[in-house]
Every structure is written in structure tokens, then in C-alpha cells.
């Protein structure tokens, strides 16, 4: 079960409130502004700043 488009449309980065986009590998949600990638575990986005990794 993948993340629905409706959910992706409303999810934002909890740090800077910018929209997040699905990563190419489909294993995370990336914020374009702060470059944090929030993991997706068992088809559930983990939108916690402490769980995110910063990628370029």
C-alpha cells in the first residue's frame, strides 16, 4: 500500500511548513527548503524532525 496522493498533498515539513515530495526510491519524503528526508516505515510517514536525515 503506497501513500495516497491526497495525503501527499497535505503533508508539510514540521520544521518550516514547506510541502514535502516523495523521494525517488519511495522510502522517504523530502523537504526542498531544509533538505530533510522523513522516513516512511510500514507505509506510514514519520514526520518527526528527530527521525529525519539531512540530504543534499
N, C-alpha and C positions, 0 to 999 in steps of 0.2 A: 504494500500500500504506500503510494507516494504522497507527498504533501500536496494538498489541493491548491489550485490556482487562487481560490478565494482566500485561503489562509495566507498565501504568499503576498497577496495584495494588501493585507492589513498589518503584516508583521513589520516592525521597525527595530532598529538598534536601540537597546535600552539606554545606552550612554548618550547618544547625540540625536536620537529620534529620526534618523535618516532611514529610508527604505532599505531592506536587505534583498539580495538576489542569491539564488541557488548557485553553488559553485559548480564548476564543470564536471567534477566527479560525483556530484549529487550527495556528498557527505557533509555539507555544511551550508550555512547562509552567511554571505559576506556583505559587510557594510562598506560602501565605496568611500565614505568620508574618513573613517578612522582605521580602515583596513582590518577590522576584527572579523574573524570567522567563527561563527557559533556552530557547534556540532549538532548533528542530527543523530539521535540514538533511538533505535527501535521505531523509526518513522516519527519521532517526536522532536521538534526543535528545542534545544536547550538554550534559552535566551538569557543566560546569566553571564555577566561580564567576567566573573572569575573563571568560567569554563571556556571562554573564547581565547583564540590564539591570534596574534597579530601577524599578518602576511602582507607581503608587497604585491 
